[in-house]
Amino acid sequence: MSFDSCEMALLLDEYVTGLGIDVLLYTMGTDPILEGDKLKGVFLRNKSGEQAVLADMVIDCTGDGDIAARAGAPFRIGRENDGVFQPMTMMFKIGGLRPDYERDDLRSWYDALIERMPEKEILAEIPYDNPALITLPRRGEALIQWTHVKRCLGTDAEQLTAATFEGRRQVRRALECFKLVRDKLGDVYLLDLPAVIGVRETRRITGEYIISEEDVKNGVRQPDAVCRVHFGVDIHEPEQTRQTCWKHPGFDIPLRSLIPLKVENLMTAGRCISGSFAAHAAYRVTGDCLRMGEAAGSAAVAAIRAGQSIRSYAARRL
Ligand SMILES: Cc1cc2nc3c(=O)[nH]c(=O)nc-3n(C[C@H](O)[C@H](O)[C@H](O)COP(=O)(O)OP(=O)(O)OC[C@H]3O[C@@H](n4cnc5c(N)ncnc54)[C@H](O)[C@@H]3O)c2cc1C
C-alpha cells in the first residue's frame, strides 16, 4: 500500500505541533555530552550555531546510531562473518504512467524490458534484478525501487556523497530503459527525486540483548517485549543482484535491545537497535521502528519517574 508523501508531511506537522513538544528542524545532533559513562545531553548544530541540550535520557533515533557510537557504545555493521552490508537505493518518482496500469503489477515492465535488451547489459548499469513499480494515490504517478548502490557506507560522508551521485546516475539509466517499454508504461518522465539516498543498513548498536537469527527463526517471545515483528526477513544482497526473503513465525523485540552497553542514560530506537544482520533485515521496516520509538519514549519516562536507570528499570521488568 502506498501513501501521498506531501499529504503525510502536512499531517505530521499538524500532529507534532499539537503535542506541546519542542521540535527543531534543520538540526543535526553532533556530539554527546558525557560525564564519565553518563550521557548528560547532546550538542546540536543548526543555523543558530551550536547549542547544548541537557537531558535525563537521550534516545538515539538517527537510524545510524550516531550519538550512541560517539558516546562509546559498541556496535556492529553488516553480516557477522564479513561485515558486508545491504546496498542503498535512490528511489524516484515518475509521472505519465498509463492510467490503466495495474496497481498490483510491480514488475511486468521489467520482464518486458529483459526480452528487449540483454539482462546482463541492464545489470551492468543497475545491479538489481527485482525492481518494483509502486503506484501512488495520485493518478499516473509511481515510485520506482530499482537502483542499487553497493559497498558504500551511510556513516561515511564521502561514501554517502559518492553513493548519491551513483544512485542518480542509475536513475538516468532507468529512465532510458523505460523508453524501451513505452507500450507497457506510457510516456513516463522523472517527477521527483528524494532529498537523500535511502540507506538500508549501518550501525547496530550492541545492547543488553542482541536479537539473534535463531530468535527470528524460532519466533521467540520476550518477557520485556516492546513490539512483535511480523515483516519477513528481506535482504537486498550486498554482493549479488538478487534479494533474499524468508518468512518467520513473528518475533519479539525486547526493551533490552534498545539499551546500549557501556553508556548510561541512553536508548536507541529504529534500525540502529541491537540485533543480528538477519533480524535487522526484518525489524528495519517503518511500522516496527515507529513502535520502538514509542516504547523507548514511554520506558524512558517511566524509568525517570521511578528514579531508576533505564538498565535497572528493564532488569526489574524481567
Ligand atoms: C530504499 C528503501 C526502501 C524502503 N522501503 C520500505 C517500505 O516500503 N516499507 C517499510 O516499512 N520500510 C521500508 N524501508 C525501511 C525503512 O524506511 C527504514 O528502515 C526506516 O525508516 C528506519 O527508521 P529509523 O527511524 O531507524 O531511521 P530513519 O527513518 O532514517 O530516520 C532517522 C532520522 O534521523 C535523522 N538524522 C540522522 N542523523 C541525525 C543526526 N546526527 N542528528 C539529527 N538527525 C539525524 C535523519 O535525517 C532521519 O530523519 C525502506 C528503506 C529503504 C532504504
The ligand as a MOL file (V3000), in Angstrom:
LIG
                    3D

  0  0  0     0  0            999 V3000
M  V30 BEGIN CTAB
M  V30 COUNTS 53 58 0 0 0
M  V30 BEGIN ATOM
M  V30 1 C 15.0520 2.2470 -0.4190 0
M  V30 2 C 14.3180 1.8500 0.8000 0
M  V30 3 C 13.0120 1.4170 0.6950 0
M  V30 4 C 12.3030 1.0550 1.8340 0
M  V30 5 N 11.0080 0.6680 1.6990 0
M  V30 6 C 10.2890 0.4190 2.8080 0
M  V30 7 C 8.9020 0.1160 2.7130 0
M  V30 8 O 8.3540 0.0480 1.6260 0
M  V30 9 N 8.2180 -0.1080 3.8600 0
M  V30 10 C 8.8100 -0.0150 5.0770 0
M  V30 11 O 8.1260 -0.1730 6.0890 0
M  V30 12 N 10.1180 0.2550 5.2070 0
M  V30 13 C 10.8710 0.4910 4.1060 0
M  V30 14 N 12.2040 0.7700 4.2180 0
M  V30 15 C 12.8470 0.7280 5.5460 0
M  V30 16 C 12.5480 1.9300 6.3940 0
M  V30 17 O 12.2170 3.0420 5.6130 0
M  V30 18 C 13.7610 2.3080 7.2880 0
M  V30 19 O 14.4870 1.1970 7.7210 0
M  V30 20 C 13.2200 3.0610 8.4880 0
M  V30 21 O 12.6940 4.3130 8.0510 0
M  V30 22 C 14.2770 3.3020 9.5290 0
M  V30 23 O 13.7010 4.1050 10.5190 0
M  V30 24 P 14.6000 4.9130 11.5250 0
M  V30 25 O 13.6630 5.7570 12.3230 0
M  V30 26 O 15.5190 3.9870 12.2400 0
M  V30 27 O 15.5460 5.8250 10.6240 0
M  V30 28 P 15.1320 6.9550 9.5960 0
M  V30 29 O 13.7570 6.7440 9.0550 0
M  V30 30 O 16.2810 7.0420 8.6410 0
M  V30 31 O 15.0780 8.2740 10.4910 0
M  V30 32 C 16.2490 8.8370 11.0240 0
M  V30 33 C 16.0880 10.3320 11.0430 0
M  V30 34 O 17.1460 10.9040 11.7990 0
M  V30 35 C 17.7320 11.9610 11.0600 0
M  V30 36 N 19.1460 12.0110 11.4610 0
M  V30 37 C 20.1350 11.1670 11.1100 0
M  V30 38 N 21.2750 11.5020 11.7260 0
M  V30 39 C 20.9950 12.5590 12.5010 0
M  V30 40 C 21.7610 13.3520 13.3940 0
M  V30 41 N 23.0500 13.1010 13.6390 0
M  V30 42 N 21.1530 14.3890 14.0390 0
M  V30 43 C 19.8440 14.6570 13.8110 0
M  V30 44 N 19.0540 13.9270 12.9860 0
M  V30 45 C 19.6290 12.8900 12.3390 0
M  V30 46 C 17.5250 11.6010 9.5980 0
M  V30 47 O 17.5600 12.7690 8.8050 0
M  V30 48 C 16.1530 10.9560 9.6520 0
M  V30 49 O 15.1340 11.9150 9.5450 0
M  V30 50 C 12.9270 1.1380 3.1000 0
M  V30 51 C 14.2520 1.5820 3.2080 0
M  V30 52 C 14.9480 1.9300 2.0610 0
M  V30 53 C 16.3700 2.4260 2.2140 0
M  V30 END ATOM
M  V30 BEGIN BOND
M  V30 1 1 1 2
M  V30 2 1 2 3
M  V30 3 2 2 52
M  V30 4 2 3 4
M  V30 5 1 4 5
M  V30 6 1 4 50
M  V30 7 2 5 6
M  V30 8 1 6 7
M  V30 9 1 6 13
M  V30 10 2 7 8
M  V30 11 1 7 9
M  V30 12 1 9 10
M  V30 13 2 10 11
M  V30 14 1 10 12
M  V30 15 2 12 13
M  V30 16 1 13 14
M  V30 17 1 14 15
M  V30 18 1 14 50
M  V30 19 1 15 16
M  V30 20 1 16 17
M  V30 21 1 16 18
M  V30 22 1 18 19
M  V30 23 1 18 20
M  V30 24 1 20 21
M  V30 25 1 20 22
M  V30 26 1 22 23
M  V30 27 1 23 24
M  V30 28 2 24 25
M  V30 29 1 24 26
M  V30 30 1 24 27
M  V30 31 1 27 28
M  V30 32 2 28 29
M  V30 33 1 28 30
M  V30 34 1 28 31
M  V30 35 1 31 32
M  V30 36 1 32 33
M  V30 37 1 33 34
M  V30 38 1 33 48
M  V30 39 1 34 35
M  V30 40 1 35 36
M  V30 41 1 35 46
M  V30 42 1 36 37
M  V30 43 1 36 45
M  V30 44 2 37 38
M  V30 45 1 38 39
M  V30 46 1 39 40
M  V30 47 2 39 45
M  V30 48 1 40 41
M  V30 49 2 40 42
M  V30 50 1 42 43
M  V30 51 2 43 44
M  V30 52 1 44 45
M  V30 53 1 46 47
M  V30 54 1 46 48
M  V30 55 1 48 49
M  V30 56 2 50 51
M  V30 57 1 51 52
M  V30 58 1 52 53
M  V30 END BOND
M  V30 END CTAB
M  END
